[in-house]
């Protein structure tokens, strides 16, 4: 019955590391989005791009 109280420190460290990595990725993604936006923010240009011919 003593095995019920065992805490796996490796798993909690792994979860914490993964959480930090996801947060770092999210921040980096936001920085790149500000520098090189993937989507047009101006509504007029966005509409024009929809109807523009693709080459």
DRENVEXMI-602981 format. One record per residue: residue number from 0; chain; x, y, z of N, C-alpha, C in turn. Coordinates in Angstrom, 1 decimal. Example, Ala and Ser with C-alpha at 12.3 -4.5 7.8 and 13.67 -1.06 7.14 Angstrom:
// residues 2
resi:0 | chain:A | n.x:13.2 | n.y:-5.7 | n.z:7.8 | ca.x:12.3 | ca.y:-4.5 | ca.z:7.8 | c.x:13.2 | c.y:-3.3 | c.z:7.8
resi:1 | chain:A | n.x:12.8 | n.y:-2.2 | n.z:7.1 | ca.x:13.7 | ca.y:-1.1 | ca.z:7.1 | c.x:12.9 | c.y:0.0 | c.z:7.9
***
This chain:
// residues 55
resi:0 | chain:A | n.x:0.8 | n.y:-1.2 | n.z:0.0 | ca.x:0.0 | ca.y:0.0 | ca.z:0.0 | c.x:0.9 | c.y:1.3 | c.z:0.0
resi:1 | chain:A | n.x:2.1 | n.y:1.2 | n.z:0.3 | ca.x:3.0 | ca.y:2.3 | ca.z:0.3 | c.x:3.2 | c.y:2.9 | c.z:-1.1
resi:2 | chain:A | n.x:3.0 | n.y:2.0 | n.z:-2.1 | ca.x:3.2 | ca.y:2.5 | ca.z:-3.5 | c.x:2.2 | c.y:3.5 | c.z:-4.0
resi:3 | chain:A | n.x:1.1 | n.y:3.6 | n.z:-3.3 | ca.x:0.0 | ca.y:4.6 | ca.z:-3.7 | c.x:0.5 | c.y:6.0 | c.z:-3.5
resi:4 | chain:A | n.x:1.5 | n.y:6.2 | n.z:-2.6 | ca.x:1.9 | ca.y:7.6 | ca.z:-2.3 | c.x:3.2 | c.y:8.0 | c.z:-3.0
resi:5 | chain:A | n.x:3.6 | n.y:7.2 | n.z:-4.0 | ca.x:4.8 | ca.y:7.5 | ca.z:-4.7 | c.x:4.5 | c.y:8.6 | c.z:-5.8
resi:6 | chain:A | n.x:5.4 | n.y:9.6 | n.z:-5.8 | ca.x:5.3 | ca.y:10.7 | ca.z:-6.7 | c.x:6.4 | c.y:10.6 | c.z:-7.7
resi:7 | chain:A | n.x:6.0 | n.y:10.6 | n.z:-9.0 | ca.x:7.0 | ca.y:10.5 | ca.z:-10.1 | c.x:7.5 | c.y:11.9 | c.z:-10.4
resi:8 | chain:A | n.x:8.7 | n.y:12.3 | n.z:-10.0 | ca.x:9.3 | ca.y:13.6 | ca.z:-10.2 | c.x:9.7 | c.y:13.8 | c.z:-11.7
resi:9 | chain:A | n.x:10.1 | n.y:12.7 | n.z:-12.3 | ca.x:10.5 | ca.y:12.8 | ca.z:-13.7 | c.x:9.3 | c.y:13.3 | c.z:-14.6
resi:10 | chain:A | n.x:8.1 | n.y:12.7 | n.z:-14.4 | ca.x:7.0 | ca.y:13.1 | ca.z:-15.2 | c.x:6.6 | c.y:14.5 | c.z:-14.9
resi:11 | chain:A | n.x:6.7 | n.y:15.0 | n.z:-13.7 | ca.x:6.3 | ca.y:16.4 | ca.z:-13.4 | c.x:7.3 | c.y:17.3 | c.z:-14.1
resi:12 | chain:A | n.x:8.6 | n.y:17.0 | n.z:-14.0 | ca.x:9.6 | ca.y:17.8 | ca.z:-14.7 | c.x:9.4 | c.y:17.8 | c.z:-16.2
resi:13 | chain:A | n.x:9.0 | n.y:16.7 | n.z:-16.7 | ca.x:8.8 | ca.y:16.6 | ca.z:-18.2 | c.x:7.6 | c.y:17.5 | c.z:-18.6
resi:14 | chain:A | n.x:6.5 | n.y:17.5 | n.z:-17.8 | ca.x:5.4 | ca.y:18.3 | ca.z:-18.1 | c.x:5.7 | c.y:19.8 | c.z:-18.0
resi:15 | chain:A | n.x:6.5 | n.y:20.1 | n.z:-17.0 | ca.x:6.9 | ca.y:21.5 | ca.z:-16.8 | c.x:7.8 | c.y:22.0 | c.z:-17.9
resi:16 | chain:A | n.x:8.7 | n.y:21.1 | n.z:-18.3 | ca.x:9.6 | ca.y:21.5 | ca.z:-19.5 | c.x:8.8 | c.y:21.7 | c.z:-20.8
resi:17 | chain:A | n.x:7.8 | n.y:20.8 | n.z:-21.0 | ca.x:7.0 | ca.y:20.9 | ca.z:-22.2 | c.x:6.1 | c.y:22.2 | c.z:-22.1
resi:18 | chain:A | n.x:5.6 | n.y:22.5 | n.z:-20.9 | ca.x:4.8 | ca.y:23.7 | ca.z:-20.8 | c.x:5.7 | c.y:25.0 | c.z:-21.1
resi:19 | chain:A | n.x:6.9 | n.y:25.0 | n.z:-20.6 | ca.x:7.8 | ca.y:26.1 | ca.z:-20.9 | c.x:8.2 | c.y:26.2 | c.z:-22.4
resi:20 | chain:A | n.x:8.4 | n.y:25.0 | n.z:-23.0 | ca.x:8.7 | ca.y:25.0 | ca.z:-24.4 | c.x:7.5 | c.y:25.6 | c.z:-25.2
resi:21 | chain:A | n.x:6.3 | n.y:25.2 | n.z:-24.9 | ca.x:5.1 | ca.y:25.7 | ca.z:-25.6 | c.x:4.9 | c.y:27.2 | c.z:-25.4
resi:22 | chain:A | n.x:5.2 | n.y:27.7 | n.z:-24.2 | ca.x:5.1 | ca.y:29.1 | ca.z:-23.9 | c.x:6.2 | c.y:29.9 | c.z:-24.7
resi:23 | chain:A | n.x:7.4 | n.y:29.3 | n.z:-24.8 | ca.x:8.4 | ca.y:30.0 | ca.z:-25.6 | c.x:8.1 | c.y:30.0 | c.z:-27.0
resi:24 | chain:A | n.x:7.5 | n.y:28.9 | n.z:-27.5 | ca.x:7.1 | ca.y:28.8 | ca.z:-28.9 | c.x:6.0 | c.y:29.8 | c.z:-29.2
resi:25 | chain:A | n.x:5.1 | n.y:30.0 | n.z:-28.3 | ca.x:4.0 | ca.y:30.9 | ca.z:-28.5 | c.x:4.5 | c.y:32.4 | c.z:-28.6
resi:26 | chain:A | n.x:5.4 | n.y:32.7 | n.z:-27.7 | ca.x:6.0 | ca.y:34.0 | ca.z:-27.7 | c.x:6.8 | c.y:34.3 | c.z:-29.0
resi:27 | chain:A | n.x:7.5 | n.y:33.3 | n.z:-29.4 | ca.x:8.3 | ca.y:33.5 | ca.z:-30.7 | c.x:7.4 | c.y:33.6 | c.z:-31.9
resi:28 | chain:A | n.x:6.3 | n.y:32.8 | n.z:-31.9 | ca.x:5.3 | ca.y:32.9 | ca.z:-32.9 | c.x:4.7 | c.y:34.3 | c.z:-33.0
resi:29 | chain:A | n.x:4.4 | n.y:34.9 | n.z:-31.8 | ca.x:3.8 | ca.y:36.2 | ca.z:-31.8 | c.x:4.8 | c.y:37.3 | c.z:-32.3
resi:30 | chain:A | n.x:6.1 | n.y:37.1 | n.z:-32.0 | ca.x:7.1 | ca.y:38.1 | ca.z:-32.5 | c.x:7.2 | c.y:38.0 | c.z:-34.0
resi:31 | chain:A | n.x:7.2 | n.y:36.8 | n.z:-34.6 | ca.x:7.3 | ca.y:36.6 | ca.z:-36.0 | c.x:6.0 | c.y:37.2 | c.z:-36.7
resi:32 | chain:A | n.x:4.9 | n.y:37.0 | n.z:-36.1 | ca.x:3.6 | ca.y:37.5 | ca.z:-36.7 | c.x:3.6 | c.y:39.0 | c.z:-36.7
resi:33 | chain:A | n.x:4.2 | n.y:39.6 | n.z:-35.7 | ca.x:4.3 | ca.y:41.1 | ca.z:-35.7 | c.x:5.2 | c.y:41.6 | c.z:-36.8
resi:34 | chain:A | n.x:6.3 | n.y:40.9 | n.z:-37.0 | ca.x:7.4 | ca.y:41.2 | ca.z:-38.0 | c.x:6.9 | c.y:41.0 | c.z:-39.4
resi:35 | chain:A | n.x:6.3 | n.y:39.8 | n.z:-39.6 | ca.x:5.9 | ca.y:39.4 | ca.z:-41.0 | c.x:4.5 | c.y:38.8 | c.z:-40.9
resi:36 | chain:A | n.x:3.5 | n.y:39.7 | n.z:-40.9 | ca.x:2.1 | ca.y:39.2 | ca.z:-40.8 | c.x:1.7 | c.y:38.2 | c.z:-41.9
resi:37 | chain:A | n.x:1.1 | n.y:37.1 | n.z:-41.5 | ca.x:0.6 | ca.y:36.1 | ca.z:-42.5 | c.x:-0.7 | c.y:36.5 | c.z:-43.1
resi:38 | chain:A | n.x:-1.5 | n.y:37.3 | n.z:-42.3 | ca.x:-2.8 | ca.y:37.6 | ca.z:-42.8 | c.x:-2.9 | c.y:39.1 | c.z:-42.8
resi:39 | chain:A | n.x:-3.6 | n.y:39.6 | n.z:-43.9 | ca.x:-3.8 | ca.y:41.0 | ca.z:-44.0 | c.x:-4.8 | c.y:41.6 | c.z:-43.0
resi:40 | chain:A | n.x:-4.4 | n.y:42.7 | n.z:-42.4 | ca.x:-5.2 | ca.y:43.3 | ca.z:-41.3 | c.x:-6.2 | c.y:44.3 | c.z:-41.8
resi:41 | chain:A | n.x:-5.8 | n.y:45.0 | n.z:-43.0 | ca.x:-6.7 | ca.y:46.0 | ca.z:-43.6 | c.x:-7.8 | c.y:45.3 | c.z:-44.3
resi:42 | chain:A | n.x:-9.1 | n.y:45.6 | n.z:-43.9 | ca.x:-10.2 | ca.y:44.9 | ca.z:-44.5 | c.x:-10.4 | c.y:45.1 | c.z:-46.0
resi:43 | chain:A | n.x:-10.0 | n.y:46.3 | n.z:-46.5 | ca.x:-10.1 | ca.y:46.6 | ca.z:-48.0 | c.x:-9.1 | c.y:45.7 | c.z:-48.7
resi:44 | chain:A | n.x:-7.9 | n.y:45.7 | n.z:-48.3 | ca.x:-6.9 | ca.y:44.9 | ca.z:-48.9 | c.x:-7.2 | c.y:43.4 | c.z:-48.9
resi:45 | chain:A | n.x:-7.8 | n.y:43.0 | n.z:-47.7 | ca.x:-8.1 | ca.y:41.6 | ca.z:-47.6 | c.x:-9.2 | c.y:41.2 | c.z:-48.6
resi:46 | chain:A | n.x:-10.2 | n.y:42.1 | n.z:-48.8 | ca.x:-11.2 | ca.y:41.8 | ca.z:-49.8 | c.x:-10.6 | c.y:41.8 | c.z:-51.2
resi:47 | chain:A | n.x:-9.7 | n.y:42.7 | n.z:-51.5 | ca.x:-9.1 | ca.y:42.7 | ca.z:-52.8 | c.x:-8.2 | c.y:41.5 | c.z:-53.1
resi:48 | chain:A | n.x:-7.5 | n.y:41.0 | n.z:-52.0 | ca.x:-6.7 | ca.y:39.8 | ca.z:-52.2 | c.x:-7.6 | c.y:38.6 | c.z:-52.5
resi:49 | chain:A | n.x:-8.8 | n.y:38.5 | n.z:-52.0 | ca.x:-9.7 | ca.y:37.4 | ca.z:-52.2 | c.x:-10.0 | c.y:37.3 | c.z:-53.7
resi:50 | chain:A | n.x:-10.2 | n.y:38.4 | n.z:-54.3 | ca.x:-10.6 | ca.y:38.4 | ca.z:-55.7 | c.x:-9.5 | c.y:38.5 | c.z:-56.7
resi:51 | chain:A | n.x:-8.3 | n.y:38.7 | n.z:-56.2 | ca.x:-7.1 | ca.y:38.8 | ca.z:-57.1 | c.x:-6.8 | c.y:37.5 | c.z:-57.7
resi:52 | chain:A | n.x:-6.4 | n.y:37.5 | n.z:-59.0 | ca.x:-6.1 | ca.y:36.3 | ca.z:-59.7 | c.x:-4.8 | c.y:35.7 | c.z:-59.2
resi:53 | chain:A | n.x:-4.8 | n.y:34.4 | n.z:-59.0 | ca.x:-3.6 | ca.y:33.6 | ca.z:-58.5 | c.x:-2.8 | c.y:33.2 | c.z:-59.7
resi:54 | chain:A | n.x:-1.5 | n.y:33.4 | n.z:-59.7 | ca.x:-0.7 | ca.y:33.0 | ca.z:-60.8 | c.x:0.0 | c.y:31.7 | c.z:-60.6
***
